[in-house]
C-alpha cells in the first residue's frame, strides 16, 4: 500500500471489506462497516481543571510524534518523548 493520510487508508480498508463481501467476512454496506469500525460511544468525558497542567504536558508530548511523522516538514525530534512520559507518570504516582 502506498502512502496516504489516515482517512485515505481507512477508506481503502473499508472499501476492501465491502468488495470482498459479507459472506467472506466483509460488510454488506458502508453504513454497516462504519458502525462496526467507528467504535463510537455515548460517554462524554470532560477535562478536570485541577489536571490542566498535566494535560498541557501530555499534549506537548503527544505532538512530538505527530510532528516527527505526521507533517510534511518532519521537524519533530523523538529523543525526549518517552523520557517525558515516564517522568510524568512517576510524578503522578508519587502525588
N, C-alpha and C positions, 0 to 999 in steps of 0.2 A: 504494500500500500504506500502511495506517495505521501508527501507532506500534507499539511492542512490543519486548520484550526479544529477545536473540539467539536463545534457544531457540524462541521463538514464530515468529520469522522463518524459522529453519532448518526448523521443522516445516511452515510454509506452502510453502517451496520444495520440500521432499521430497514433500509431498502433491501439488503441481503436477506434478512429474516422474512421479509414479505415475499421475495422472489422464490425462496425455497418452499414456501407454503406451510400451512398449518400441519398437514399430515407428516411433514418431515421435521417438525419441531419449531417451525417459524410461527408467524402470526397471520391471521386471516385478513386483517385490515390495519391501516395506520393508527386508527383510534385505539385498537386493542394493544398494539405494540407500545404506543405512548403511555397508556395507562399502566401497563406491566413494567416498563422500563423507567418510568419517571420517579417512582417511589415517593410521591407527594404525600404529605401528612397534614392533618388538620391542626396539629400542635403549633402554637405560636410561642416563640422564645423572645423574651425581652431582656436587654442588657441590664446588669446590676450596676448602678452608678458607683458603688464602692470599689468595683473592679476596673474602673475606667483606665487606670494606669497600666494594668496588666493587659487589657485589650489593646491599648496603643502599642505596647511592646510586641505582642503577638502579631499584630497587623504588620509591623515593620519586618518581623522575621518571615511572615507569610509572603510579603512582597519580594523577598530576596530570590527565591527560586523562580518566581514569576518573571522577574526582571532578567534573570540569567537564562531562562529557557523560553519564556513566552513573549518576548518582544523581538522585533527585527534587529534592534541595536545590540541585544545580548550583553548589556553592560554590567549585570549583576555579578557579584563575587560570592561564592558559597562558603568560603572557609570558616566564617564565624557563625553561620546559621545554626548548626547542630549544637555547638557550644552554648549559644544564646538560649536555645530551647531547654537544654539541660540545666543551665544556671537558673532560668525562670522556674522550672519545675522544682528545683532544690529550695529556692526561696519560698515558694508556695507551700511546700511540705513542712518547712520549719515554722511557718506562721500559723 
